[in-house]
Amino acid sequence: MTAMHPVRFLAVLTTLLTTLLLTSAVNAKVEPSAGDATKISDISYSKEQSKTALDIINKLGKRHYITQTLNDNMSSRIYDNYLRRLDGNKSLFLKADLEEFEQYRYSIDDTMNKGDLSPGYTIFNRYQQRLIERLTVTIDNLPAMVGAMNYERDESLEIDRKEMPWPANQAEADELWRKIIKSRVISLRAAKKEESEIAPLLQKRYQNQLNRVQQSTSEDAFQIYMNSMAALYDPHTNYLSPTTSENFNINMSLSLEGIGAVLQTEDEFTKVVRLVHAGPADKQGQLQPSDRIVGVAQGDGEIEDVIGLRLDEVVKLIRGKKGSTVRLEVIPVSAKTDDEHAMIEIVRDTVKLEEQSAQKKVLDIYHNDKLSKIGIIDIPAFYIDFEAMRKGDPKYKSTTRDVSKLLSELIEEGVDGIIIDLRENGGGSLQEANQLTGLFIEQGPTVQIRHSNKQVYRDGKRSSSRYYQGPLVVLINRLSASASEIFAGAIQDYQRGIVVGTQSFGKGTVQSLTPLKQGQLKITESKFYRISGESTQHRGVIPDIEFPAIYDKEKVGESSLDNALAWDRIDPIRHRRYFNLPAIMPELKAKHEERLKTDPDFIFLNAQLALLEESRSISSISLNEKTRLAEQEEDKAKALLIENQRRTAKGLEPLASLDEEDQDVEKAADEESDKADKEEEDEDEIDPLLTEAGHILMDALPVYGVKKVATNP
């Protein structure tokens, strides 16, 4: 059985639900009407879509892990979710529209159960009308609007309007859009765009959006409407239209090409979900999960604005021939406002499969004034070559086979203990997670899987065999998910090793794809539980010793998703405890915290987190240009200060600006290929999280009762 990859689910779930996809059949046409207004002809649903809706309702009711009834309560939730998906920023619909739509709040259940989709299509057509009207007026008036802007006026714009009311009337909507456009103009001015380029650039952006809206189809409306219901079950359950199903398959086959990044659409932006381990973007080191891509350029060419473009169009711009260069203009995940942009240059390449395999290295650290050798095994994914295994190939690749070999080699090298690095490991084969756990325990269960019919299936190591018995630490972070959480949770429950790092992703569900009259339904049918009885869903694995969180839990992880299934527990399984690790945990934590007080890298991480917390409290941005620029400069000064404090503590030269740091990163990326075969490591290249994990492992040696590792799996 294979646990489906959580980040890939997220990529498909959020990518294609909120975007109006194009198909070859265009059902909507724009027609000029009297008074030069723009009107779009209504979209209607088909008999096949009506049947498909009934099929979806039936399958959700019978097969989803949780039981929900399509009643008045759910009708109200579908209504709210649908409006949120169409106009989440509350900038298009008017108060009068909402008063008219309110008649559908408690009747969607009745109409859907009859295959009547008219409420959804009525709302969708009004949305189309409002959007086209707004884009048309904006495009026509942009030059005059930009020319008349007063940048010294003290006013502000709410960043997140989800809890705000819809505009009361057209005049209020116009004023809101004036502020939205002014904010974007200030952002472009802050990004050093020429004054003469700003209005044409925004016109082009809005024209691209208008072109796509005008080609929206019945399939687009149906997909958004159905997913407004499906997503109420959980964020990984969703309807894939025929077009989306095709794109889903394409995404799966092409995810390792180009720059090595999985992308999704979020509102009008293209957002980075995750980086492929050892891919070009991962090696370059600047692009981060949750960064938003706003521009793409080929080599030294001109940046092409991609805000509002469909995901497949953005992907086409980013992908290219191996060895060619792409430049990305991004809004970093750390940015307080959309004004903050960064340029990232990446050389395209194909991810080498061998670099996706488990790798080992030896980390030398001085612990208590003595040199210690720590064996590191980096596992980027839980993989297995099923085809080679079925063919009986004795050399088929799998995570467990590779790690077993690496373990033996590290033991021969005389390491003091082993760290399993699962950071950014999004999961993969559940079978491999079970078998890998078997390398570290004598025998016993690894995971419990509870199905929608409440039956519980248990899996693990069924027979006793040799295993590695030495000191063990497992390092996780927020992007460690699914199968990674099964392994880390089992090691923790058996008290076989110490789990360190940050709270994991929390993806503890299993999905399957089922065909429909039209398209497919991805549905959550099972849930993972640890042998302790605790679910990995939502909460993930909580480390025994926590490190500062690099990723923002408000933006990354299962708990950040709407309608995520809750954490719960079932009956535990009787299991062995290998070591009394809880007894020494207070001492380990005390020593860890003492080291952190003087470690410049951890001090730096904590200072960055403080800045992040500060940015979360911001609810609006100034539309006074001088104030806005001053706030940006203040933020840069704070970031530069904590960076230079870190550098000074490590004996490095302080930077004059953060731009200098970016140049250092780019230079290091350029030199990466030249030193790929060298083993040299200097102090500045050492991973502080791995180093601290090594110190924790050495602190724990007494409980293991060994001085040197001498056991083979």
Secondary structure, 3 states (H helix, E strand, C coil): CCCCCHHHHHHHHHHHHCCCCCCCCCCCCEEECHHHCEEECCCCCCHHHHHHHHHHHHHHHHHCCCCCCCCHHHHHHHHHHHHHHHHCCCCCCCHHHHHHHHHHCCCHHHHHCCCCCHHHHHHHHHHHHHHHHHHHHHHHHHHHHHHCCCCCCCCEEECCCCCCCCCCCHHHHHHHHHHHHHHHHHHHHHCCCCHHHHHHHHHHHHHHHHHHHHCCCHHHHHHHHHHHHHCCCCCCCEEECHHHHHHHHHHHHHCCCCCCEEEEEECCEEEEEEECCCCHHHHHCCCCCCCEEEEEEECCCCCEECCCCCHHHHHHHHCCCCCCEEEEEEECCCCCCCCCCEEEEEECCCCCHHHHCCEEEEEEEEECCEEEEEEEEECCCECECHHHHHCCCCCCCEHHHHHHHHHHHHHHCCCCEEEEECCCCCCECHHHHHHHHCCCCCCEEEEEEEECCCCEEEEEECCCCCCCCCCEEEEECCCCCCHHHHHHHHHHHCCCCEEEECCCCCCCEEEEEEECCCCEEEEEEEEEECCCCEECCCCCCCCCEECCCCCCCCCCCHHHCCCCCCCCECCCCCCCCCCCHHHHHHHHHHHHHHHHCCCHHHHHHHHHHHHHHHHHCCCEEECCHHHHHHHHHHHHHHHHHHHHHHHHHCCCCCCCCHHHHHHHHHHHHHHCHHHCCCCCCCHHHCCHHHHHHHHHHHHCHHHHCCCCCCCCC
